[in-house]
């Protein structure tokens, strides 16, 4: 039986993807560098939004290709993941003047935003997602019934929207501080006080400012 998901289940997929990504990135940093470093995407919640978006995107795109040949699933995942990764990197640079990853040191990269190696990873992940993850999630969603699920989902959406807006404001304010622009209203003063450069660098330890 092919897996099918509703809106609430897509929200859970996003949440699971965010926290799984945060845990994986933190563990990888510990293994690679020998210390724990922040890998979250927002200033309040410990979420890795790119992973959550990737989980939802893969599910939305691949749910209709569950019966397709393996090479077709691989290619769809390869290209959709690559395009998404490029857009996310470009969007972060345009909006906030920074990037969270740089593949310039890897062969066959495009502007350091995507590269062949990680595109292949997207293809492999897509195969695993269709053949293993989606059927497992479908079974879990059928068996597990969470009390007050609508309330929990609604509370998360409200919190996530607030966190995203606050994070965007803090990032924009940080960029303006680096340009020497002083705070001009109470909100900017609040952001300068509670999310100064030191705290922002601590939260976004892996992010690098793009030089003009």
N, C-alpha and C positions, 0 to 999 in steps of 0.2 A: 504494500500500500504506500502510495506516495505521501510525503509529509506535506502538511498544510499548516499555516500559522495565521493567527489573527493579530490585531493591533497590540493587545496587551502582551502577547507572546513576543512580538518584535521588540517591545520595550524591555522585557526580561532578557532577550538576546543581547540588546544594547548594553544593559547593565552588566551582564556576565562578561561580555567582551571587554568592557572598560576595565573592570577589576582584574580580569585575567591578564590583560595587557599590562596593567600597572605592576602586577606581581611578577610577570615574566621579565619586564624591563628592569625592575629593581633587582631581581635575582641575577640577571645577566650582567648588570653593572657590578654586583658583588663578586661574581665569579671572574669577570674580566679585569676589574680594577682593584678588587680587594676591599672595597668600602661601599656603603649604602648611600645612594644619591637620589634625590627626588626625580621621579619620572612622570609626575602627574601633569595633566593638561590644564587644570583649573585651579584657582587660588584657594578654594575651600575643600571640595571633595577630592579624594584620592582616586581620580578617574583618569584613564588614558583614553581620551575621546576617539583618537584615530583608530584604535582597536575596536571600540564599540561600533563606530561607523563602518569599519571594514566587515565586522560580523553581520551587521544588518544588510549591508550592500551585497555581500556574497550570498546571503540567504534570499534576498529579493530577486537577484539576477539568476541564481542557479536553481531555485525551487522549480522552475519550469523545465529544467534540463536534467532531471533526475534519471531519466531513462536514456539519455544520450550517450554516445561513445565516449570513452575516457579521454581521447585526444581532443574532442570537441569541448568537453568540460575544462580541460587543461588550457586550451587556447582562450576560451571565454574568460577564465579566471586570470590568465596571464595579462590580457589586454585591459580588462576592466580594472584590475588591481593597479596596474601601471598608470593608467589615466587618472584614477582617483588619487594615487600617491602624488603625482605631478601637480594636480589641481590643489591639493591640500598644502603642499610646499609653497607653490606660487601664491596662493591666497594668504598664507601666513606672512610671507615677505611683503606683499602689497599692503596688507592691513596693519601689520605691526612692525615691519622692518627687521624681522628676524626669521631664522629657520631652525627647525628642531633636528634636522639630519642633513648630511652632506656626503654624497657618494662620489665626489670629484676624484678621490684617490682610487676608485674602482674602475676597471675597464668597461667600455661600452656604456658609459653613462650619458644622460642628457641633462646638461646644465647642473649636474650634481644632484638633481632632484630624483631621478630614477636611474636604474642600471639593470643590465641583463640578469645579474645574479639574483637580485631581489624580485625581478619580474618572474623568473623561474620559480622562486619561492611562492609567489602568488598562485602560479599554476598548480603547484603541488598541494598547497593549502586548499585550493578550490576542490581538487579531487578528494582529499580527505574530508572536506566539509560535506560534500554531496554523499559520499559512500558511507561515512561513519557518523559525523556530528549531527547532521540533520535528522536521520532516522532515530538517533538516540534522544535528541531534544524532543522530537515528536512524541516518543513513548513517555518521556518524563512529564511533558505537559499534559498528556492524557491521564496519567496516574496521580500526579501531585496537584492538590487543590489547596491554595493558600487562602486562609481566612482574611476577609477584608481586603481582597486583592485590589479592588477598584480604588480604595482609599490609599493603599500603598503606592500604586502606580501614579495616582494623581499627585500625591505628596512628592514623589521623586521628580515628576515633570516640573512642578513648581520650583523645587529646590535647584534642579539642573538649569532651568531657565535663568533663575536669579544668579547662580554661580557663573554661568556663561556670560551674562551681561556684566557682572562685576569683574570678571577676569578680562574681558575685552576692554573695559574702561581702565583697569589697572595697566594693561599692556600699552594702550594708547597713551596714557599719562606718562608712562616710563619713557616712551619714544619721544614725547614732547619735552620731558625734562632733559633728555640727552641733547635736544636741539636748543636748550637754554631758555625754554618758554616757561615762565612762572605760572603758578596756579592762579586762576582768575575767579573762581567761585568756591562755594563751600564743599561741593562734591570733589573737586580737584584737590582741595586742601585735605579732605578726608583720605583720598587715595594716596597723596604724598605722605601722609602721616602713618597710615596703616599698611601701605604697600610700597615702601620706599625701594630704592634700587637694590639694597642689600637683601631685603626679603624676596624681591622678585627674582634675583639671581639664585637665591636658595631654592625657590619653588621651581624655577625653570633652569635647573643647573645644566641641562643638555642643550639649551637654546643658545644660538649665536647671533649677534647683531650683524646685519648685512651692511657692509660699508658701501657708501655711495661711489 
